């Protein structure tokens, strides 16, 4: 049976190559939950960083404008057909 040997130098070199070539990227995405949608208005929980008149993305590529800011939820005017 053949003996398989790996030198500590090969291991060190492989780890060093991996570490030096490793790059990471991070991104932040704020996601809320639509708790009500009707009559062109959506109420959304979980967006504590929302600002007045901020354009927000909704499911299906629909946009909305955040207008009513509360501690727990925002109210947004929907700019498009959200009920489809």
Buried (B, 14 or more C-beta within 10 A) or exposed (E): EEEEEEEEEEEEEEEEEEEEEEEEEEEEEEEBEBEEBEEBBBBBBBBEEBEEEBEBEBEEEBBBBBBEBEEEBBBBBBBEEBEE
